[in-house]
Amino acid sequence: MSHECWLIRHGESVANAGERTPDPASIPLTALGWQQAYGLIERLPKPHRVIVSPYLRTQQTAEPLLNHYPELQAEVWPIHEFTYLSPALCRDTNQADRQPMVDEYWQRCDPDYRHGPDAESFRMLIERVQAAMQQLQALDGISCVFAHSQIIRTMLWLQTQTITTLDQAVMRRWHTDGGSRVVDNAECIRLLWE
């Protein structure tokens, strides 16, 4: 049993283009993002399954592929972006507005800290991605997984790490190592499990 897993970052979103957004879940693609999504049809093999996050931009990115293979339906998995900043506190902001909060979060570097009740801790991210990875490794065939930059970076990073204790040093290492790996919009990364 082998599993060919394609990790695909969503196409360019309005947030990536610098616009203000109401909340992380409802951010749509730009016109360029839609072009990137249609371009994936030629770049990806025919999958046995398509997995998306609950966030609109991954679902929109998968839409052209799903329309091309109408027998497939998207499975929604909890592989949404790492929401370490409170969506309620960041409503109608852009990246520049949020940058001071981002800097403060990473300076704090506390794996259990939550920026607000609707935010997730670093520990929650790692546990969520580890659970998704276990599910993916149990599959066979070909999967196309439409996800987000930090989720994909975490999946790749976890394949190179043995984590026995999730502490500040591990969080700092994730931020340093992960920060050096940029995942572009509509980038496709192939993983193979035998």
Secondary structure, DSSP 8 states (H G I E B T S, - for coil): --EEEEEEE---BTTTTT--BS-GGG--B-HHHHHHHHHHHHHS---SEEEE-SSHHHHHHHHHHHHHSTT--EEE-S------S-TTTTTTB-HHHHHHHHHHHHHH--TT--SSTTS--HHHHHHHHHHHHHHHHT--EEEEEEE-HHHHHHHHHHTT---SS--HHHHHHHHHHHHT----TT-EEEEEE-
